[in-house]
Amino acid sequence: MIDRQKLETLLSRRFPGATRDQIAAAANAIMGMEDEWEEVSSDIWALAREAEAGTEFRLLRRRST
């Protein structure tokens, strides 16, 4: 579970011009994502089989700065 206070601190540092309402709305959205996401296996072949069976995956990668 994500610590909401830490999340709000992180968001306020990342977006210093944001209002408290904007930070709260962003934190609400992020906190709500937990129900929608799950960790998947690191076994690439198992993931490939699931994809072939019709499971949808979305892979995200942080951009290098």
C-alpha positions as CSV (number, residue, x, y, z in Angstrom):
1,M,0.0,0.0,0.0
2,I,1.2,3.5,-0.9
3,D,1.7,5.9,2.0
4,R,-0.6,8.9,1.1
5,Q,1.4,11.5,3.0
6,K,4.7,10.4,1.3
7,L,2.8,10.5,-2.0
8,E,1.5,14.0,-1.4
9,T,5.0,15.2,-0.4
10,L,6.5,13.7,-3.5
11,L,3.8,15.3,-5.7
12,S,4.2,18.7,-4.1
13,R,7.9,18.6,-4.7
14,R,7.5,17.4,-8.3
15,F,4.8,20.0,-9.0
16,P,5.7,23.0,-6.8
17,G,3.1,25.3,-8.4
18,A,0.2,22.9,-7.8
19,T,-2.6,23.8,-5.4
20,R,-3.4,21.6,-2.4
21,D,-6.6,20.6,-4.3
22,Q,-4.6,19.5,-7.3
23,I,-2.2,17.5,-5.2
24,A,-5.1,15.8,-3.4
25,A,-6.8,15.0,-6.7
26,A,-3.6,13.5,-8.1
27,A,-3.0,11.5,-4.9
28,N,-6.6,10.2,-5.1
29,A,-6.1,9.1,-8.7
30,I,-2.8,7.3,-7.9
31,M,-4.2,5.7,-4.8
32,G,-7.1,4.3,-6.8
33,M,-4.8,2.7,-9.3
34,E,-3.8,0.0,-6.9
35,D,-7.0,-1.9,-7.6
36,E,-6.3,-1.8,-11.4
37,W,-2.7,-2.9,-11.4
38,E,-0.9,-6.1,-10.5
39,E,2.6,-7.3,-10.6
40,V,3.2,-9.9,-13.3
41,S,5.7,-12.7,-13.6
42,S,9.3,-11.9,-14.8
43,D,9.1,-15.1,-16.9
44,I,9.0,-13.6,-20.4
45,W,7.8,-16.9,-22.0
46,A,4.9,-17.2,-19.6
47,L,3.9,-13.6,-20.5
48,A,4.2,-14.4,-24.2
49,R,1.8,-17.4,-23.7
50,E,-0.7,-15.2,-21.9
51,A,-0.4,-12.5,-24.6
52,E,-1.1,-15.2,-27.3
53,A,-4.1,-16.3,-25.3
54,G,-5.5,-12.8,-25.5
55,T,-4.3,-11.1,-22.3
56,E,-3.6,-7.4,-22.7
57,F,-0.4,-6.0,-21.3
58,R,0.9,-2.5,-21.2
59,L,4.5,-2.1,-20.5
60,L,5.8,1.3,-19.2
61,R,9.4,2.4,-19.0
62,R,10.8,5.5,-17.4
63,R,12.4,7.8,-20.0
64,S,16.0,8.6,-19.5
65,T,16.7,12.2,-18.7
